[in-house]
């Protein structure tokens, strides 16, 4: 075999893997898919060379050009792998704002990031150290702020490029929020900020740094991460995903254990403290104590940060979620469940406040099932979910956890909790959530997402009952190729495009 053929073969493999390998990242794909990616790589390679020949480049330069093409594609995975760390090395770096609900692990994550990438960490938690606000009380020039930090923390070496400045609970210091603009303009120091209620504080800052910050959203632990904590290895999860890809029934021994894990996860939720306590003790009473403490913390935040006009209303809206999601069939958020005779005019602003505070996320009604769903979404017709299942559990009696784990739930509560679990998983994957109800037929779809450019309808069943609404949607809309039915059962595929999956498989779609 000549060197030319070897180069062509190598180029085909490399180009195919770089461009199409992401489709199966972390998965064992079939040989056919691998072969197709190589063929596609070869075609692309020949197209590039054809363009070169058409441009009448000297034929002696063809081998050199081939080597350049291969080198470029070889470098792409390296560039992707280092994308997250590129924030450190970005020339015109902005301040990084780490968002998310309280107790999702924001502080821990930033501290570990600093350990791995910097020689020094200057951390100011404005709740623990309110006197540090003085650093931002005068001139907001970077030199003045750094000098203030050096006097406050003489043991710290504050050196550009080697020191991370971490401003935690920054919502407590509005001048520090304003200062982010000047840190970004100066561009000498790496600054990360965090806070549980930053979404409500932009109105209170004298000059919110719009255009001078980047954002990173953090969520609670999802079910796959929970499995890691329980000792389920990556190869075991990969094996489980194999059943999903092949759409074959999961062996009963594996399926039964996975459902047990999933019910445990629902009862525990995804807050790191609660999950760690369960891993350490397996004591649901301790879990319940942590969950209720978290809920009290959220109520404290409402009382402390909401305006006088919103304090009581926002708390009533928030505490009504357990009843709205679990004790009744969940069609939409109903203001009459907040207060007898309650109306949107009185309480809608409270929902907006909870949304900005990362205490709830919304699933909006759409009037059509065509792409793009956001074009058909109604802001006034929605469901409201807690940002983590643990907070919903804290609003209910301890016995709910027992019923979930023992699988003795019935009625609306069982269907409601499974629907919340599916919505929770999709939210943590970053999907905007929608639902659909046909006003003529009264048929409804529990959840709708957009994935890979197509609309995907999802129904959630507490048993393995028929999904008539889902079947109807697929039949009436040829541009919707498939839909998911998540059940307390095993995998199945029907001729009408409905893919039936066990509830726990939501973690892997």
QUIQUIMO-V796430 format. One record per residue. N is the residue number from 1. RES is the residue in one small letter. OMEGA is omega as a letter, one per 40 degrees, with the letter a starting at -180 (999 if undefined). Layout:
BEGIN
n=N res=RES omega=OMEGA
n=N res=RES omega=OMEGA
END
This chain:
BEGIN
n=1 res=x omega=a
n=2 res=x omega=a
n=3 res=x omega=i
n=4 res=x omega=i
n=5 res=x omega=i
n=6 res=x omega=i
n=7 res=x omega=i
n=8 res=x omega=i
n=9 res=x omega=i
n=10 res=x omega=i
n=11 res=x omega=a
n=12 res=x omega=a
n=13 res=x omega=a
n=14 res=x omega=a
n=15 res=x omega=i
n=16 res=x omega=a
n=17 res=x omega=a
n=18 res=x omega=a
n=19 res=x omega=a
n=20 res=x omega=a
n=21 res=x omega=a
n=22 res=x omega=i
n=23 res=x omega=a
n=24 res=x omega=a
n=25 res=x omega=i
n=26 res=x omega=a
n=27 res=x omega=i
n=28 res=x omega=a
n=29 res=x omega=i
n=30 res=x omega=a
n=31 res=x omega=a
n=32 res=x omega=i
n=33 res=x omega=i
n=34 res=x omega=i
n=35 res=x omega=i
n=36 res=x omega=i
n=37 res=x omega=i
n=38 res=x omega=i
n=39 res=x omega=i
n=40 res=x omega=i
n=41 res=x omega=i
n=42 res=x omega=i
n=43 res=x omega=i
n=44 res=x omega=i
n=45 res=x omega=i
n=46 res=x omega=i
n=47 res=x omega=i
n=48 res=x omega=i
n=49 res=x omega=i
n=50 res=x omega=i
n=51 res=x omega=i
n=52 res=x omega=i
n=53 res=x omega=i
n=54 res=x omega=i
n=55 res=x omega=i
n=56 res=x omega=i
n=57 res=x omega=i
n=58 res=x omega=a
n=59 res=x omega=i
n=60 res=x omega=a
n=61 res=x omega=a
n=62 res=x omega=i
n=63 res=x omega=i
n=64 res=x omega=i
n=65 res=x omega=i
n=66 res=x omega=i
n=67 res=x omega=i
n=68 res=x omega=i
n=69 res=x omega=i
n=70 res=x omega=a
n=71 res=x omega=i
n=72 res=x omega=a
n=73 res=x omega=i
n=74 res=x omega=a
n=75 res=x omega=a
n=76 res=x omega=i
n=77 res=x omega=i
n=78 res=x omega=a
n=79 res=x omega=i
n=80 res=x omega=a
n=81 res=x omega=a
n=82 res=x omega=a
n=83 res=x omega=a
n=84 res=x omega=a
n=85 res=x omega=i
n=86 res=x omega=i
n=87 res=x omega=a
n=88 res=x omega=a
n=89 res=x omega=i
n=90 res=x omega=a
n=91 res=x omega=a
n=92 res=x omega=a
n=93 res=x omega=i
n=94 res=x omega=i
n=95 res=x omega=a
n=96 res=x omega=i
n=97 res=x omega=i
n=98 res=x omega=a
n=99 res=x omega=i
n=100 res=x omega=i
n=101 res=x omega=i
n=102 res=x omega=i
n=103 res=x omega=i
n=104 res=x omega=i
n=105 res=x omega=a
n=106 res=x omega=a
n=107 res=x omega=i
n=108 res=x omega=a
n=109 res=x omega=a
n=110 res=x omega=i
n=111 res=x omega=i
n=112 res=x omega=i
n=113 res=x omega=i
n=114 res=x omega=i
n=115 res=x omega=a
n=116 res=x omega=a
n=117 res=x omega=a
n=118 res=x omega=i
n=119 res=x omega=a
n=120 res=x omega=i
n=121 res=x omega=i
n=122 res=x omega=a
n=123 res=x omega=i
n=124 res=x omega=i
n=125 res=x omega=a
n=126 res=x omega=i
n=127 res=x omega=a
n=128 res=x omega=a
n=129 res=x omega=a
n=130 res=x omega=i
n=131 res=x omega=i
n=132 res=x omega=i
n=133 res=x omega=i
n=134 res=x omega=i
n=135 res=x omega=a
n=136 res=x omega=a
n=137 res=x omega=a
n=138 res=x omega=i
n=139 res=x omega=i
n=140 res=x omega=i
n=141 res=x omega=a
n=142 res=x omega=a
n=143 res=x omega=a
n=144 res=x omega=a
n=145 res=x omega=i
n=146 res=x omega=i
n=147 res=x omega=i
n=148 res=x omega=i
n=149 res=x omega=a
n=150 res=x omega=i
n=151 res=x omega=a
n=152 res=x omega=a
n=153 res=x omega=a
n=154 res=x omega=i
n=155 res=x omega=a
n=156 res=x omega=i
n=157 res=x omega=a
n=158 res=x omega=a
n=159 res=x omega=i
n=160 res=x omega=i
n=161 res=x omega=a
n=162 res=x omega=a
n=163 res=x omega=i
n=164 res=x omega=i
n=165 res=x omega=a
n=166 res=x omega=i
n=167 res=x omega=a
n=168 res=x omega=a
n=169 res=x omega=a
n=170 res=x omega=i
n=171 res=x omega=i
n=172 res=x omega=a
n=173 res=x omega=a
n=174 res=x omega=i
n=175 res=x omega=i
n=176 res=x omega=i
n=177 res=x omega=i
n=178 res=x omega=a
n=179 res=x omega=a
n=180 res=x omega=i
n=181 res=x omega=a
n=182 res=x omega=i
n=183 res=x omega=a
n=184 res=x omega=i
n=185 res=x omega=i
n=186 res=x omega=i
n=187 res=x omega=i
n=188 res=x omega=a
n=189 res=x omega=i
n=190 res=x omega=a
n=191 res=x omega=i
n=192 res=x omega=i
n=193 res=x omega=i
n=194 res=x omega=i
n=195 res=x omega=a
n=196 res=x omega=a
n=197 res=x omega=i
n=198 res=x omega=a
n=199 res=x omega=a
n=200 res=x omega=a
n=201 res=x omega=a
n=202 res=x omega=i
n=203 res=x omega=a
n=204 res=x omega=i
n=205 res=x omega=a
n=206 res=x omega=i
n=207 res=x omega=a
n=208 res=x omega=a
n=209 res=x omega=i
n=210 res=x omega=i
n=211 res=x omega=a
n=212 res=x omega=a
n=213 res=x omega=i
n=214 res=x omega=a
n=215 res=x omega=i
n=216 res=x omega=a
n=217 res=x omega=i
n=218 res=x omega=i
n=219 res=x omega=i
n=220 res=x omega=a
n=221 res=x omega=i
n=222 res=x omega=a
n=223 res=x omega=i
n=224 res=x omega=i
n=225 res=x omega=i
n=226 res=x omega=i
n=227 res=x omega=i
n=228 res=x omega=i
n=229 res=x omega=i
n=230 res=x omega=i
n=231 res=x omega=i
n=232 res=x omega=a
n=233 res=x omega=a
n=234 res=x omega=a
n=235 res=x omega=i
n=236 res=x omega=i
n=237 res=x omega=i
n=238 res=x omega=i
n=239 res=x omega=i
n=240 res=x omega=i
n=241 res=x omega=i
n=242 res=x omega=i
n=243 res=x omega=i
n=244 res=x omega=a
n=245 res=x omega=a
n=246 res=x omega=a
n=247 res=x omega=i
n=248 res=x omega=a
n=249 res=x omega=i
n=250 res=x omega=i
n=251 res=x omega=a
n=252 res=x omega=a
n=253 res=x omega=i
n=254 res=x omega=a
n=255 res=x omega=a
n=256 res=x omega=a
n=257 res=x omega=i
n=258 res=x omega=i
n=259 res=x omega=i
n=260 res=x omega=i
n=261 res=x omega=a
n=262 res=x omega=i
n=263 res=x omega=i
n=264 res=x omega=a
n=265 res=x omega=i
n=266 res=x omega=a
n=267 res=x omega=a
n=268 res=x omega=a
n=269 res=x omega=a
n=270 res=x omega=i
n=271 res=x omega=a
n=272 res=x omega=a
n=273 res=x omega=a
n=274 res=x omega=i
n=275 res=x omega=i
n=276 res=x omega=i
n=277 res=x omega=i
n=278 res=x omega=i
n=279 res=x omega=a
n=280 res=x omega=a
n=281 res=x omega=a
n=282 res=x omega=a
n=283 res=x omega=a
n=284 res=x omega=i
n=285 res=x omega=i
n=286 res=x omega=i
n=287 res=x omega=i
n=288 res=x omega=i
n=289 res=x omega=i
n=290 res=x omega=i
n=291 res=x omega=a
n=292 res=x omega=i
n=293 res=x omega=i
n=294 res=x omega=i
n=295 res=x omega=i
n=296 res=x omega=i
n=297 res=x omega=i
n=298 res=x omega=i
n=299 res=x omega=i
n=300 res=x omega=i
n=301 res=x omega=i
n=302 res=x omega=a
n=303 res=x omega=a
n=304 res=x omega=a
n=305 res=x omega=i
n=306 res=x omega=i
n=307 res=x omega=a
n=308 res=x omega=a
n=309 res=x omega=a
n=310 res=x omega=a
n=311 res=x omega=a
n=312 res=x omega=a
n=313 res=x omega=a
n=314 res=x omega=i
n=315 res=x omega=i
n=316 res=x omega=i
n=317 res=x omega=a
n=318 res=x omega=a
n=319 res=x omega=i
n=320 res=x omega=a
n=321 res=x omega=a
n=322 res=x omega=i
n=323 res=x omega=a
n=324 res=x omega=a
n=325 res=x omega=a
n=326 res=x omega=a
n=327 res=x omega=a
n=328 res=x omega=i
n=329 res=x omega=a
n=330 res=x omega=i
n=331 res=x omega=i
n=332 res=x omega=i
n=333 res=x omega=a
n=334 res=x omega=a
n=335 res=x omega=i
n=336 res=x omega=i
n=337 res=x omega=i
n=338 res=x omega=a
n=339 res=x omega=i
n=340 res=x omega=a
n=341 res=x omega=a
n=342 res=x omega=a
n=343 res=x omega=i
n=344 res=x omega=a
n=345 res=x omega=a
n=346 res=x omega=a
n=347 res=x omega=a
n=348 res=x omega=i
n=349 res=x omega=i
n=350 res=x omega=i
n=351 res=x omega=i
n=352 res=x omega=i
n=353 res=x omega=i
n=354 res=x omega=i
n=355 res=x omega=i
n=356 res=x omega=a
n=357 res=x omega=a
n=358 res=x omega=i
n=359 res=x omega=i
n=360 res=x omega=i
n=361 res=x omega=a
n=362 res=x omega=i
n=363 res=x omega=a
n=364 res=x omega=i
n=365 res=x omega=i
n=366 res=x omega=a
n=367 res=x omega=i
n=368 res=x omega=a
n=369 res=x omega=i
n=370 res=x omega=i
n=371 res=x omega=e
n=372 res=x omega=a
n=373 res=x omega=a
n=374 res=x omega=i
n=375 res=x omega=a
n=376 res=x omega=a
n=377 res=x omega=i
n=378 res=x omega=i
n=379 res=x omega=a
n=380 res=x omega=a
n=381 res=x omega=a
n=382 res=x omega=i
n=383 res=x omega=i
n=384 res=x omega=i
n=385 res=x omega=i
n=386 res=x omega=a
n=387 res=x omega=i
n=388 res=x omega=a
n=389 res=x omega=a
n=390 res=x omega=a
n=391 res=x omega=i
n=392 res=x omega=i
n=393 res=x omega=a
n=394 res=x omega=i
n=395 res=x omega=a
n=396 res=x omega=i
n=397 res=x omega=a
n=398 res=x omega=a
n=399 res=x omega=i
n=400 res=x omega=i
n=401 res=x omega=i
n=402 res=x omega=i
n=403 res=x omega=i
n=404 res=x omega=a
n=405 res=x omega=a
n=406 res=x omega=i
n=407 res=x omega=i
n=408 res=x omega=i
n=409 res=x omega=i
n=410 res=x omega=i
n=411 res=x omega=a
n=412 res=x omega=a
n=413 res=x omega=a
n=414 res=x omega=i
n=415 res=x omega=a
n=416 res=x omega=a
n=417 res=x omega=i
n=418 res=x omega=i
n=419 res=x omega=i
n=420 res=x omega=a
n=421 res=x omega=i
n=422 res=x omega=i
n=423 res=x omega=i
n=424 res=x omega=a
n=425 res=x omega=a
n=426 res=x omega=i
n=427 res=x omega=i
n=428 res=x omega=i
n=429 res=x omega=i
n=430 res=x omega=i
n=431 res=x omega=i
n=432 res=x omega=a
n=433 res=x omega=i
n=434 res=x omega=i
n=435 res=x omega=a
n=436 res=x omega=i
n=437 res=x omega=i
n=438 res=x omega=a
n=439 res=x omega=a
n=440 res=x omega=a
n=441 res=x omega=a
n=442 res=x omega=i
n=443 res=x omega=a
n=444 res=x omega=i
n=445 res=x omega=a
n=446 res=x omega=a
n=447 res=x omega=i
n=448 res=x omega=i
n=449 res=x omega=i
n=450 res=x omega=a
n=451 res=x omega=i
n=452 res=x omega=i
n=453 res=x omega=i
n=454 res=x omega=i
n=455 res=x omega=i
n=456 res=x omega=i
n=457 res=x omega=a
n=458 res=x omega=i
n=459 res=x omega=a
n=460 res=x omega=a
n=461 res=x omega=i
n=462 res=x omega=i
n=463 res=x omega=i
n=464 res=x omega=a
n=465 res=x omega=a
n=466 res=x omega=i
n=467 res=x omega=a
n=468 res=x omega=i
n=469 res=x omega=i
n=470 res=x omega=i
n=471 res=x omega=a
n=472 res=x omega=i
n=473 res=x omega=a
n=474 res=x omega=a
n=475 res=x omega=a
n=476 res=x omega=a
n=477 res=x omega=a
n=478 res=x omega=a
n=479 res=x omega=i
n=480 res=x omega=a
n=481 res=x omega=a
n=482 res=x omega=i
n=483 res=x omega=i
n=484 res=x omega=i
n=485 res=x omega=i
n=486 res=x omega=a
n=487 res=x omega=i
n=488 res=x omega=a
n=489 res=x omega=a
n=490 res=x omega=a
n=491 res=x omega=i
n=492 res=x omega=i
n=493 res=x omega=i
n=494 res=x omega=a
n=495 res=x omega=a
n=496 res=x omega=i
n=497 res=x omega=i
n=498 res=x omega=i
n=499 res=x omega=i
n=500 res=x omega=a
n=501 res=x omega=i
n=502 res=x omega=a
n=503 res=x omega=a
n=504 res=x omega=a
n=505 res=x omega=i
n=506 res=x omega=a
n=507 res=x omega=a
n=508 res=x omega=a
n=509 res=x omega=999
END
